[in-house]
Amino acid sequence: MKSDKEKLFDMFNVFENAIKEVEDIGEYRDYDLDQNIEEIYNKLEDLSIDVWGLIRERGWSDD
């Protein structure tokens, strides 16, 4: 069973990978769709930052 530390790092990696994938896809031709995807992207960034904050609060590092 994974520790809480491992789970948080896994969650952080999931969000970081999702951010990278959205960046790789690029912009959409449909402006409204592109704006919706931009909102999702921003939420992913916020979630990634929040999870990293939880990791740092506990004094954990990625080594």
C-alpha positions, 0 to 999 in steps of 0.5 A: 500500500502506498504512503500518503507521501507517495499518493500526494506525489502521484496526484501532483504528477497526474496534474502536471502531466495533464497540464503538459498534455493540454499544452501539447494539444494547443489552441482550438479553432472554436473560440468558446471551446478554447476558452473553456479549455483555458479554464480547465487548464487554469484549474489544473494549474491551481490543483497542482499548486495546491497539492504541491503546497500540501507536500511542502507543508509536510516538509516532504521533498521529491527525492 
